[in-house]
Amino acid sequence: MFDKAIALTKMIIGGISIVAAASLAGLYTFQNRLVYPSWAQNARNYVDTPDKYNLPYKRVILKTRDNIQLEAYDLHYNDISGDSKTTVLILCPNAGNIGYFLPIIEIFFRQFKTNVFIYSYRGYGNSTGSPTEKGLKIDADTAIEHLINDDFHKDKKLVLYGRSLGGANAIYIASKYKNIVDTVVLENTFLSIPKVIPHMLPKLKYVVSFCHEIWNSEKEISNCSSETPFLFLSGKKDEIVPPEHMKTLYQLCPSNKKQIFEFPKGFHNDTIIQDGYWDIIEKFLEENRFI
């Protein structure tokens, strides 16, 4: 009887181990669909164009070194009036597509009178491939190489504007291309994905070691230039990225010209519509002579 109980216990433990192992394997394999939900809200099937806002633009297809095609929108303020000295590279968060950012494009283009360049990460919108950290960094390299070699953009000042995952991309670019990036605006950006998981999904805090998408902005921001102005915009009620992450990034940033602003009522996705948000960005760009 006792032997049968032991055998049954081993079978139960073995079964639990198999289920746990399968769950962890699934988490490891499918985490990209969670980290990069490019599939959500039909965002892979339809992408709005700047025509919707009567914005003049050129559709650009960038080809990466690993043969991925990235869709981009290129807007020249010079095409409608004057001569803008600045190009804003907009780096999107982890959901939606570049069509979702048309209202933001319009603000930079019409209100701030800057040129704008925005592209879809691989696996987003009409871009080919599947998103990974390694792949998105190749995409960022491709976008920067295009801007520094393009006859129109190469002589313009370069501003990076990134929200959430876009902020991680911005930090990567600013740390790698110190002599190219002129200023950086970050909103609700994280230290790293493993450090976000316990806040967003507390039950997974014991398996963060299985996360292979890292985005170690905590380390990379320390490699940015001390001469590059940085603006940090943080929603105090952010339910996805702990606001403390933005404070720490601000503290680690070596810039001699850095500012941080906190929005008491700002959640992760609505900080952008909080009172004063765009006034702060406009003043920051004016003070640093980008507009």
MOGIPE-V552634 format. One record per pair of residues at least 24 apart in sequence whose C-alpha atoms are under 7 Angstrom apart, sorted by the first residue. I is the first residue (numbers start at 1). GAP is how many residues later the second one is. Records with the same first field share a line. If there is no record, write none. Layout:
BEGIN
I: GAP + GAP
END
This chain:
BEGIN
28: 182 + 183
32: 100
36: 58 + 59 + 95
37: 57 + 58
38: 57 + 58 + 85 + 86
40: 56
43: 53 + 54 + 82
44: 80 + 81 + 82
45: 80
47: 50 + 52 + 78
48: 51
49: 50
50: 52
64: 74 + 75 + 78
68: 60 + 61
69: 58 + 59
70: 49 + 50 + 51 + 52 + 57 + 58
71: 48 + 49 + 55 + 56
72: 46 + 47 + 48
73: 44 + 45 + 46
74: 42 + 43 + 44
75: 40 + 41 + 42
76: 39 + 40
77: 32 + 36 + 37 + 38
84: 29 + 30 + 31
85: 71 + 72
86: 28 + 29 + 70 + 71 + 72 + 204
87: 27 + 28 + 29 + 66 + 69 + 70 + 71 + 72
88: 26 + 27 + 28 + 29 + 70 + 71 + 72 + 73
89: 27 + 28 + 29 + 70 + 71 + 72
90: 27 + 28 + 70 + 71 + 72
91: 27 + 70 + 71 + 72 + 75 + 78 + 79
92: 70 + 71 + 73 + 74
93: 70 + 71 + 72 + 73
94: 71
97: 27 + 28
112: 179
133: 80 + 82
140: 33
157: 25
158: 24 + 25
159: 24 + 25
160: 24 + 25
161: 24 + 25
162: 24 + 25
163: 24 + 25 + 26
164: 24 + 25 + 26
165: 24
168: 47 + 49
171: 46 + 49 + 50
172: 48
174: 50
175: 45 + 46 + 48 + 49
178: 46 + 47
182: 46
183: 45 + 46 + 47
184: 45 + 46 + 47
185: 45 + 46 + 47
186: 45 + 46 + 47
187: 45 + 46 + 47
188: 45 + 46 + 47 + 53 + 58 + 80
189: 52 + 57
190: 51 + 55 + 56
191: 25 + 26 + 27 + 54 + 58
192: 24 + 25 + 26
196: 45
199: 41 + 43
200: 40
218: 31
221: 31 + 32
222: 30 + 31 + 32
224: 30
225: 29 + 30
226: 28 + 29 + 30
227: 28 + 29
228: 27 + 29
229: 26 + 28 + 29
230: 25 + 27 + 28 + 29
231: 27 + 28 + 29
232: 27 + 28 + 29
233: 27 + 28 + 29
234: 27 + 28 + 29
235: 27 + 28 + 29 + 30 + 31 + 32 + 33 + 36
236: 26 + 27 + 28 + 29 + 30 + 31
237: 27 + 28 + 29 + 30
238: 28 + 29 + 30
239: 28 + 29
240: 28
END
